[in-house]
Amino acid sequence: MPVGLRRMKLNFDCRPFYEPSISAVKFVGYHQDSQGHDQFVLCRVSRDALEHLGGVTNANGDQLMAIFHSVQAKVYAIATAQYAIGVKRPLVTKDDVQKQNGEKEEKPPGAQSVSR
């Protein structure tokens, strides 16, 4: 097993909530440590990730929460994967969603690909 890779799977049964000040939905995962104690992990999913998953733009907090609930298994899987490689506070972004879906990365207008 690579250094820093964690074997535990995060569990998610806490109530997520939208945090307007950071335009993200926060949620908490947890796992049990070797002594049987719950270890809590604070996680977030960004507005752009949720809007991408929901196929919408300019969603309000209620809409973002509805999207979150419809795609939470995917968001939880990405957050768990981040935690497994050592990210202490996972943040699921649009780029993460696109990578998981096998989508090509969007380039800003005028950006060019680099050839090697």
N, C-alpha and C positions, 0 to 999 in steps of 0.2 A: 504494500500500500504506500503511495507517495507520501512524503513528509507533509504534515499539516492536513491530510485528508481525514475527515471525521466520519465515523461509521454510523452515527446516530441519525435517525429520521426525525424530523420535526413533526410535532402534532399541532394541530390548529383547532381549538375549540373555544377560543376567546372571541369576543365581539369586536369586529373591525369598525373603524370610524374614519370619517373624512376630516382632514385637518386643513382648513382653508389657508392658514398662514404659510404652508409649504406646498399647497396644491397636490396633496397626496393622500392616499388611504393608508392608514396605519393599522397594523394587526400584530398579534403576538403569537409566536410559536413556542414550543417547549419540548424538552426531552428530559429523561432521567439520567443523572450522572451515575457513576459507578457505586455510589453510596445510596442510590435510590431517591435522591433529592431532585425535585423539579428545577431545571435551569431554564429560565425564560429568555427568549430572543426577540428583541424588538425589530419589526420588519416594516417596509413601506413599499408601495407601488405608486409610481408617478402618474400624474394626470395624462401625460402623452402616451404612456403605455396603455392605460385604460381606454382612452379615446381611440387609440389604434385598434385595440381588441374589440371595441364596440362599434367601430366604423363611423364614429361621430367626431365632431369638433365643437369646441366651446360648451362642453357639457357642464351643468351645474353640479353641486355636491350630491343632490339626490340621484341624479342620473349616473354620476360616477359610482355611487354605492350600488345602484342596480346593476351596472356593468360588472363591478367587482363580484357581486354574488353570482352572476351568470358565468364567470370565468375563473372563479376562485381556485379550482383544482389546478389550472395551468399556472396561476400566480404562485400558489403554494409550492408547486413542483420547482419552479425557478428559484424561489427563495430558499428552499431546502438544498438545492444544488449549490447555490452560493455559499450557504452556511457550511456545507460539506467540504468546500475547498478553503475554508478559513475566514470567510467574511463574517465579522461579528454582528453586524447590523445590516442584513440584506436589504438592498434597494432594487426593485424590479423596474427596469426602464423599457422604453420602446425598443431600444437596440437589443435588449435581452429577449424580448418577445419575438422580434424578427429573427434572431439567431435560432431560437428554439423552433420556430415555424419554417426554417430554411428559406426565409425571404432574403432577397438581396437588400443590402444596405442602401438607404436613400442618400444621395449626395446632394449638397446644396447647389442651387443654380450656379453654373459657371465652374464647378469643381471638375477637375480632370483626374482620370485614373493614372496611376504611376506604373510605368512598364519597367520591368527589370530585365 
